[in-house]
């Protein structure tokens, strides 16, 4: 019975972790989408620095999501 309870606890923790990952990924995609739309509205003369900033934002958000994915096993085990 004790091992069954441990399995249920682990299942719940796993579900919570993946829900957080989905939430983080969704927010990151939404932010990128909003910024891409804003970038699209910019005049050509102002796009160079904005393009660099947009690429940096994408890289940071993707790194954050990937870091969370990499750390999933550690979060689940704890």
SEDREN-77594 format. One record per atom (N, C-alpha, C, O): atom name; x, y, z; residue in one letter; residue number from 1. Coordinates in steps of 0.001 Angstrom, whole numbers, plus 524288, in hexadecimal, padded with zeros to 5 digits. Layout:
N
  voti      u      v      w  voza  doba
    CA      X      Y      Z     a   NUM
...
This chain:
78
  voti      u      v      w  voza  doba
     N  80336  7FB4D  80000     x     1
    CA  80000  80000  80000     x     1
     C  8035D  804ED  80000     x     1
     O  80218  808C6  7FD6A     x     1
     N  807A2  804C1  802E9     x     2
    CA  80B11  8094F  80331     x     2
     C  80D6F  80A99  7FDDE     x     2
     O  80DD5  80F2D  7FC71     x     2
     N  80F01  80699  7FAEE     x     3
    CA  8114D  8079C  7F5CA     x     3
     C  80D3B  809DA  7F20E     x     3
     O  80E86  80D0E  7EEB6     x     3
     N  80858  80834  7F298     x     4
    CA  80424  80A53  7EF59     x     4
     C  8036A  81027  7F073     x     4
     O  802AA  8133E  7ECD8     x     4
     N  803A4  8119C  7F561     x     5
    CA  80324  81723  7F6DD     x     5
     C  807C0  81A45  7F4B6     x     5
     O  80710  81EAA  7F2E2     x     5
     N  80C73  817FF  7F4ED     x     6
    CA  81103  81AA5  7F2BB     x     6
     C  81061  81B71  7ECD9     x     6
     O  811C3  81F8E  7EAC5     x     6
     N  80E4F  8178A  7EA37     x     7
    CA  80D6A  817F6  7E48D     x     7
     C  80974  81C3F  7E36D     x     7
     O  80A30  81F59  7DFD4     x     7
     N  8054A  81C6E  7E675     x     8
    CA  8015E  8208D  7E5B2     x     8
     C  803AC  825FA  7E6AD     x     8
     O  80291  829AC  7E3CD     x     8
     N  806DD  82669  7EABB     x     9
    CA  80965  82B6C  7EBDA     x     9
     C  80CFD  82D0D  7E761     x     9
     O  80D0B  83196  7E5C8     x     9
     N  80FF6  82952  7E565     x    10
    CA  81389  82A74  7E116     x    10
     C  81078  82BF8  7DC30     x    10
     O  81205  82F7E  7D94E     x    10
     N  80C27  8294A  7DB4C     x    11
    CA  808DA  82A83  7D6C8     x    11
     C  806C2  83017  7D738     x    11
     O  806C0  832FC  7D361     x    11
     N  80502  83195  7DBD5     x    12
    CA  802FC  836DA  7DCAF     x    12
     C  80743  83AEC  7DBE3     x    12
     O  80661  83EF3  7D968     x    12
     N  80BDF  839DF  7DDFA     x    13
    CA  8103F  83D7D  7DD62     x    13
     C  811BB  83E03  7D79D     x    13
     O  812C8  84251  7D5BF     x    13
     N  811CF  839AC  7D4D7     x    14
    CA  81305  839B3  7CF42     x    14
     C  80F0B  83CED  7CC3D     x    14
     O  8107A  84006  7C8DA     x    14
     N  80A19  83C37  7CD74     x    15
    CA  805F4  83F38  7CAE2     x    15
     C  806AF  84511  7CBDC     x    15
     O  80644  84835  7C83E     x    15
     N  807C4  84681  7D0B0     x    16
    CA  80884  84C09  7D207     x    16
     C  80D2B  84E61  7CF23     x    16
     O  80CE9  852CA  7CD3C     x    16
     N  81167  84B6A  7CED3     x    17
    CA  81618  84D53  7CC2D     x    17
     C  81505  84E1F  7C65F     x    17
     O  8168D  8521A  7C428     x    17
     N  8126A  84A67  7C3EA     x    18
    CA  81147  84AF1  7BE59     x    18
     C  80D4F  84F49  7BD4E     x    18
     O  80D93  851E2  7B944     x    18
     N  809B3  85011  7C0D9     x    19
    CA  8060B  85472  7C03E     x    19
     C  808F4  859A6  7C080     x    19
     O  807C9  85D43  7BD8D     x    19
     N  80CBB  859FE  7C408     x    20
    CA  80FE7  85EC3  7C458     x    20
     C  8130A  85F86  7BF5A     x    20
     O  8137A  863E3  7BD60     x    20
     N  81539  85B43  7BD52     x    21
    CA  81838  85B9B  7B877     x    21
     C  814C7  85D7B  7B3FD     x    21
     O  81666  860D1  7B0EE     x    21
     N  81017  85B62  7B395     x    22
    CA  80C76  85D18  7AF81     x    22
     C  80B0F  862D5  7B030     x    22
     O  80ABD  865BA  7AC5D     x    22
     N  80A3D  86477  7B4F8     x    23
    CA  808F5  869F1  7B60D     x    23
     C  80D7C  86D89  7B489     x    23
     O  80CB1  87183  7B1F2     x    23
     N  8122E  86C22  7B626     x    24
    CA  816CA  86F44  7B4DB     x    24
     C  8178E  86F81  7AEF5     x    24
     O  81890  873AF  7ACCD     x    24
     N  81715  86B0E  7AC5B     x    25
    CA  817B6  86AE8  7A6A6     x    25
     C  81398  86E3E  7A3F3     x    25
     O  814C9  87116  7A043     x    25
     N  80ED0  86DE4  7A5C6     x    26
    CA  80A97  870F7  7A374     x    26
     C  80B65  876CB  7A41C     x    26
     O  80A87  879D4  7A07C     x    26
     N  80D0D  87853  7A8B8     x    27
    CA  80E0F  87DE0  7A9B0     x    27
     C  81293  87FC5  7A647     x    27
     O  81257  88407  7A40E     x    27
     N  816A8  87C9D  7A5E1     x    28
    CA  81B22  87E1A  7A2A0     x    28
     C  81970  87ED9  79CF5     x    28
     O  81AFF  882A3  79A70     x    28
     N  81642  87B42  79AF2     x    29
    CA  8146A  87BBE  7958C     x    29
     C  81106  88093  794D7     x    29
     O  81154  88337  790D5     x    29
     N  80DD0  881B5  798B7     x    30
    CA  80A6C  8864B  79860     x    30
     C  80DA3  88B50  7984F     x    30
     O  80C8F  88EDF  79542     x    30
     N  8118E  88B95  79BA8     x    31
    CA  814F0  89033  79BD9     x    31
     C  817C0  890E7  796A4     x    31
     O  817FD  8953B  79490     x    31
     N  819DD  88CAD  7948E     x    32
    CA  81C94  88CFB  78F89     x    32
     C  818DA  88EBA  78B42     x    32
     O  81A3A  89203  78808     x    32
     N  81436  88C97  78B36     x    33
    CA  81056  88E0D  7873F     x    33
     C  80EFF  893DC  78786     x    33
     O  80EB9  8967F  78383     x    33
     N  80E2E  895CC  78C31     x    34
    CA  80CEE  89B5D  78CEB     x    34
     C  8116D  89EC3  78AF9     x    34
     O  81095  8A2A2  78840     x    34
     N  81627  89D4C  78C62     x    35
    CA  81AAE  8A06B  78AD0     x    35
     C  81BA8  8A01C  784EE     x    35
     O  81D6D  8A3E9  78294     x    35
     N  81A86  89BA3  7828C     x    36
    CA  81B10  89B39  77CDD     x    36
     C  8172E  89ED4  77A1C     x    36
     O  81877  8A137  77623     x    36
     N  8127F  89F36  77C32     x    37
    CA  80E9D  8A2C6  779EF     x    37
     C  81065  8A86F  77A7A     x    37
     O  80FF0  8AB86  776D2     x    37
     N  8126C  8A9C1  77F0E     x    38
    CA  81462  8AF17  77FDF     x    38
     C  818ED  8B038  77C2D     x    38
     O  81955  8B481  77A07     x    38
     N  81C4D  8AC66  77B75     x    39
    CA  820BE  8AD03  777EC     x    39
     C  81ED7  8ADED  77257     x    39
     O  820F8  8B12E  76F83     x    39
     N  81ADC  8AB0D  770D0     x    40
    CA  818BA  8AB94  76B8C     x    40
     C  81684  8B0F7  76A6B     x    40
     O  8164C  8B299  765E7     x    40
     N  814E4  8B3B7  76E71     x    41
    CA  812A1  8B8F0  76DC6     x    41
     C  816C7  8BD41  76D9A     x    41
     O  8159A  8C1BB  76C4B     x    41
     N  81B8F  8BBE4  76EE9     x    42
    CA  81FB0  8BFD5  76F03     x    42
     C  82133  8C192  76984     x    42
     O  82106  8BE88  765CB     x    42
     N  822A8  8C672  76920     x    43
    CA  824C3  8C884  7643B     x    43
     C  82A15  8C5EC  76343     x    43
     O  82CE4  8C4A8  766F5     x    43
     N  82B6C  8C529  75E57     x    44
    CA  83052  8C28A  75CF1     x    44
     C  8351E  8C4FD  75F82     x    44
     O  838D0  8C23E  760E5     x    44
     N  8350C  8CA0A  76021     x    45
    CA  8398F  8CCC3  7625B     x    45
     C  83A98  8CB4A  76814     x    45
     O  83EED  8CC05  76A08     x    45
     N  836AD  8C943  76AB3     x    46
    CA  8373B  8C801  77042     x    46
     C  8378D  8C21F  77147     x    46
     O  83799  8C074  775CA     x    46
     N  837C3  8BF0E  76D3A     x    47
    CA  83782  8B962  76DEC     x    47
     C  83CA4  8B6CC  76F76     x    47
     O  83C92  8B2AC  771ED     x    47
     N  84101  8B910  76E1A     x    48
    CA  845F6  8B661  76EF7     x    48
     C  846CE  8B509  774C0     x    48
     O  847C6  8B082  7760D     x    48
     N  84673  8B8DB  77829     x    49
    CA  84739  8B7D8  77DC5     x    49
     C  842C3  8B493  77FFA     x    49
     O  84398  8B144  7835D     x    49
     N  83E10  8B583  77E0E     x    50
    CA  8398E  8B285  77FE9     x    50
     C  83A0A  8ACC8  77E62     x    50
     O  83876  8A954  78155     x    50
     N  83C36  8ABC7  779CC     x    51
    CA  83CE7  8A660  77817     x    51
     C  840C2  8A38B  77BA4     x    51
     O  83FEE  89F05  77D0E     x    51
     N  844E9  8A631  77D0B     x    52
    CA  848BF  8A3EA  780A2     x    52
     C  84636  8A2DF  785F3     x    52
     O  846FC  89EB9  78841     x    52
     N  8433A  8A69C  787D8     x    53
    CA  84094  8A5FB  78CE6     x    53
     C  83CAA  8A17D  78CBB     x    53
     O  83C28  89E8E  79083     x    53
     N  839E6  8A0F3  7885C     x    54
    CA  8361B  89CB2  787CD     x    54
     C  838DC  8976A  787D0     x    54
     O  83701  893BA  78A47     x    54
     N  83D39  89705  7851D     x    55
    CA  84035  8921F  78512     x    55
     C  8424A  890D5  78A84     x    55
     O  84246  88C4C  78C1F     x    55
     N  84411  894CF  78D55     x    56
    CA  845EF  893F3  792AF     x    56
     C  8417D  89228  79639     x    56
     O  84238  88EBE  79988     x    56
     N  83CE9  89473  79586     x    57
    CA  83859  892E2  79897     x    57
     C  836F0  88D37  7977B     x    57
     O  83600  88A2C  79B16     x    57
     N  836C9  88BD1  7927D     x    58
    CA  835AD  88659  7910E     x    58
     C  83996  882A9  79398     x    58
     O  8381B  87EAD  795D8     x    58
     N  83E8E  88401  7933C     x    59
    CA  842A7  880AD  7956E     x    59
     C  84205  88016  79B58     x    59
     O  84285  87BC6  79D6B     x    59
     N  840EF  8845F  79E09     x    60
    CA  8404E  88428  7A3BE     x    60
     C  83B90  880E9  7A551     x    60
     O  83BDB  87DBC  7A8EA     x    60
     N  83736  881B9  7A29E     x    61
    CA  83280  87EC5  7A3F1     x    61
     C  83334  878FA  7A2BD     x    61
     O  831A6  875A7  7A5D8     x    61
     N  83589  877C3  79E42     x    62
    CA  8367E  87249  79CEE     x    62
     C  83A42  86FC5  7A0C6     x    62
     O  8398D  86B3E  7A23C     x    62
     N  83E3A  872A1  7A26B     x    63
    CA  841EF  8708F  7A63E     x    63
     C  83F3A  86F7A  7AB74     x    63
     O  84054  86B8C  7AE00     x    63
     N  83BBA  872EC  7AD04     x    64
    CA  838E1  8722D  7B1EA     x    64
     C  83578  86D4C  7B1B1     x    64
     O  8356F  86A2B  7B558     x    64
     N  832A2  86CAA  7AD6D     x    65
    CA  82F46  86812  7ACCC     x    65
     C  83298  86320  7AC98     x    65
     O  83149  85F3A  7AF17     x    65
     N  836DA  86340  7A9AA     x    66
    CA  83A3E  85EA6  7A946     x    66
     C  83CCC  85D57  7AE79     x    66
     O  83D5F  858C1  7AFCD     x    66
     N  83E50  86146  7B166     x    67
    CA  840A1  86065  7B692     x    67
     C  83CAA  85DB9  7BA2A     x    67
     O  83E0B  85A37  7BD25     x    67
     N  837D5  85F61  7B9DD     x    68
    CA  833C1  85CEE  7BD07     x    68
     C  83309  8573C  7BB68     x    68
     O  83273  853CD  7BEB8     x    68
     N  83315  85640  7B641     x    69
    CA  83293  850D6  7B459     x    69
     C  83718  84D72  7B63B     x    69
     O  8364D  848FE  7B7DC     x    69
     N  83BCC  84F91  7B600     x    70
    CA  8406C  84C9F  7B7A6     x    70
     C  8401A  84B4D  7BD70     x    70
     O  841BD  84714  7BF0E     x    70
     N  83E0B  84ED5  7C085     x    71
    CA  83DC2  84E0B  7C62C     x    71
     C  838F6  84B00  7C7F0     x    71
     O  8384D  84A0E  7CC9B     x    71
     N  835A1  84976  7C44F     x    72
    CA  830ED  84685  7C5C8     x    72
     C  8321A  841AD  7C90D     x    72
     O  82F9E  840EB  7CD19     x    72
     N  835CA  83E63  7C776     x    73
    CA  836C2  839AF  7CAA8     x    73
     C  83843  83AFA  7D044     x    73
     O  8369E  83844  7D3E2     x    73
     N  83B5A  83F10  7D10B     x    74
    CA  83CE8  84093  7D65C     x    74
     C  83844  8428D  7D97F     x    74
     O  837D6  84177  7DE29     x    74
     N  834D5  8456A  7D6F8     x    75
    CA  83034  84775  7D9A4     x    75
     C  82CAB  842F1  7DB39     x    75
     O  82A8B  842E6  7DF89     x    75
     N  82C0F  83F33  7D7C6     x    76
    CA  82897  83AC3  7D8CD     x    76
     C  82ACB  83753  7DD26     x    76
     O  827DC  83564  7E06D     x    76
     N  82FE6  8368F  7DD31     x    77
    CA  8325C  83335  7E11C     x    77
     C  83234  83590  7E68E     x    77
     O  83217  832B4  7EA6C     x    77
     N  83232  83AB2  7E6EA     x    78
    CA  83267  83D27  7EC1B     x    78
     C  82D42  83CD1  7EEED     x    78
     O  82CCA  83EB2  7F354     x    78
